[in-house]
């Protein structure tokens, strides 16, 4: 899969371990970069949801929320037009190959 970023700030944060460590701390930075690497190594969002079953869930807004360590969560949305939608309008996650990281936020 391909991961893009909502903002240049998110892209810069995820561009290097050092940047992520400064912002998030060492442990959470490692989790973030490992998770992004896992996503990029897989073919579809459904494969990621299966791999990260304990840490990822689909939200009602058709986004994926992923727990990033103890304090943060990432929100990813499908992008592009090449994925199928189910009859209710939700993504067929087995056809989603592009995700955009829209937010990295503290747990509510």
Sine and cosine of phi, psi and omega as CSV:
sin_phi,cos_phi,sin_psi,cos_psi,sin_omega,cos_omega
0.00,0.00,0.24,-0.97,0.05,-1.00
-0.89,-0.46,0.72,-0.69,0.06,-1.00
-0.93,-0.36,0.79,-0.61,0.12,-0.99
-0.92,-0.40,0.04,-1.00,-0.12,-0.99
-0.76,-0.65,0.64,-0.77,-0.03,-1.00
-0.90,0.43,-0.61,0.79,-0.05,-1.00
-0.73,-0.68,0.32,-0.95,0.08,-1.00
-0.92,0.39,-0.49,0.87,0.04,-1.00
-0.91,0.43,-0.68,0.73,0.06,-1.00
-0.90,0.43,-0.66,0.75,0.03,-1.00
-0.88,0.48,-0.71,0.71,0.00,-1.00
-0.90,0.44,-0.64,0.77,0.01,-1.00
-0.88,0.48,-0.64,0.77,-0.07,-1.00
-1.00,0.01,-0.03,1.00,-0.07,-1.00
-0.97,0.25,-0.43,0.90,-0.01,-1.00
-0.50,-0.87,0.47,-0.88,0.04,-1.00
-0.87,0.49,-0.63,0.77,-0.02,-1.00
-0.88,0.47,-0.70,0.72,0.02,-1.00
-0.88,0.47,-0.72,0.69,-0.01,-1.00
-0.91,0.42,-0.63,0.77,0.02,-1.00
-0.89,0.45,-0.65,0.76,0.02,-1.00
-0.87,0.49,-0.63,0.78,-0.08,-1.00
-0.99,0.10,-0.65,0.76,-0.18,-0.98
-0.93,-0.37,-0.28,0.96,-0.16,-0.99
1.00,-0.09,0.36,-0.93,-0.14,-0.99
-0.88,0.47,-0.74,0.67,-0.09,-1.00
-0.91,0.42,-0.73,0.68,-0.03,-1.00
-0.94,0.33,-0.52,0.86,0.06,-1.00
-0.90,0.44,-0.68,0.74,0.03,-1.00
-0.89,0.45,-0.66,0.75,0.03,-1.00
-0.89,0.47,-0.70,0.71,0.00,-1.00
-0.86,0.51,-0.79,0.61,-0.06,-1.00
-0.93,0.36,-0.56,0.83,0.07,-1.00
-0.92,0.40,-0.68,0.74,0.01,-1.00
-0.89,0.45,-0.71,0.71,0.03,-1.00
-0.89,0.46,-0.63,0.77,0.06,-1.00
-0.90,0.44,-0.66,0.75,0.05,-1.00
-0.87,0.50,-0.71,0.70,0.00,-1.00
-0.86,0.51,-0.74,0.67,-0.05,-1.00
-0.92,0.40,-0.39,0.92,-0.01,-1.00
-0.99,0.14,-0.24,0.97,-0.05,-1.00
-0.99,-0.13,0.24,-0.97,-0.02,-1.00
-1.00,0.02,-0.61,0.80,-0.08,-1.00
-0.69,-0.73,0.31,-0.95,0.04,-1.00
-0.90,0.43,-0.54,0.84,0.03,-1.00
-0.89,0.46,-0.63,0.77,0.05,-1.00
-0.88,0.47,-0.64,0.77,0.04,-1.00
-0.91,0.41,-0.68,0.73,0.02,-1.00
-0.87,0.49,-0.59,0.80,0.05,-1.00
-0.94,0.34,-0.68,0.73,0.00,-1.00
-0.90,0.44,-0.67,0.74,-0.09,-1.00
-0.97,-0.24,0.58,0.82,-0.11,-0.99
-0.80,0.60,-0.56,0.83,-0.01,-1.00
-0.99,0.17,-0.34,0.94,-0.11,-0.99
-0.89,-0.46,-0.10,0.99,-0.07,-1.00
-0.79,-0.62,0.56,-0.83,0.07,-1.00
-0.50,-0.86,0.44,-0.90,0.05,-1.00
-1.00,0.03,0.78,-0.63,0.03,-1.00
-1.00,0.03,0.31,-0.95,0.00,-1.00
-0.90,0.43,-0.30,0.95,0.02,-1.00
-1.00,0.02,0.29,0.96,0.02,-1.00
0.90,0.44,0.61,0.80,0.08,-1.00
-0.86,-0.51,0.31,-0.95,0.09,-1.00
-0.96,-0.28,0.79,-0.62,0.09,-1.00
-0.97,-0.26,0.78,-0.63,-0.03,-1.00
-0.84,-0.55,0.79,-0.62,0.09,-1.00
-0.95,0.32,0.77,-0.63,0.00,-1.00
-0.89,-0.46,1.00,0.09,-0.03,-1.00
0.97,0.25,-0.40,-0.92,-0.08,-1.00
-0.99,0.11,-0.42,0.91,-0.19,-0.98
-0.91,-0.42,-0.26,0.96,-0.12,-0.99
-0.81,-0.58,0.31,-0.95,0.11,-0.99
-0.65,-0.76,0.52,-0.86,0.03,-1.00
-0.93,-0.37,0.58,-0.81,0.07,-1.00
-0.90,-0.45,0.82,-0.57,0.02,-1.00
-0.83,-0.55,0.63,-0.77,0.02,-1.00
-0.83,-0.56,0.49,-0.87,0.07,-1.00
-0.95,0.31,0.60,-0.80,0.04,-1.00
-0.75,-0.66,0.30,-0.96,-0.01,-1.00
1.00,-0.08,-0.01,-1.00,-0.03,-1.00
-0.86,-0.50,0.07,1.00,-0.10,-1.00
-1.00,-0.07,0.20,0.98,0.07,-1.00
-0.96,-0.29,0.48,-0.88,0.00,-1.00
-1.00,0.08,0.44,-0.90,0.11,-0.99
-0.92,-0.39,0.54,-0.84,0.05,-1.00
-0.98,0.18,0.11,-0.99,-0.08,-1.00
-0.87,0.49,-0.44,0.90,0.03,-1.00
-1.00,0.06,0.05,1.00,0.02,-1.00
1.00,-0.02,-0.13,0.99,0.02,-1.00
-0.98,0.21,0.42,-0.91,-0.01,-1.00
-0.92,0.40,0.58,-0.81,0.22,-0.97
-1.00,0.10,0.99,-0.12,-0.15,-0.99
-0.86,0.51,-0.36,0.93,0.02,-1.00
-0.96,0.28,-0.14,0.99,0.03,-1.00
-0.93,-0.37,-0.05,1.00,-0.02,-1.00
-0.99,0.12,0.86,-0.51,-0.01,-1.00
-0.88,-0.48,-0.06,1.00,0.00,-1.00
-0.75,-0.66,0.82,-0.57,0.06,-1.00
-0.84,-0.54,0.53,-0.85,0.07,-1.00
-0.89,-0.45,0.79,-0.61,0.11,-0.99
-0.98,0.22,0.93,-0.38,-0.06,-1.00
-0.99,-0.16,-0.41,0.91,-0.03,-1.00
-0.39,-0.92,0.54,-0.84,0.18,-0.98
-0.75,-0.66,0.95,-0.33,-0.18,-0.98
-0.71,-0.70,0.34,-0.94,0.11,-0.99
-0.89,0.45,0.48,-0.88,0.10,-0.99
-0.88,0.48,0.60,-0.80,0.02,-1.00
-0.93,0.36,0.00,0.00,0.00,0.00
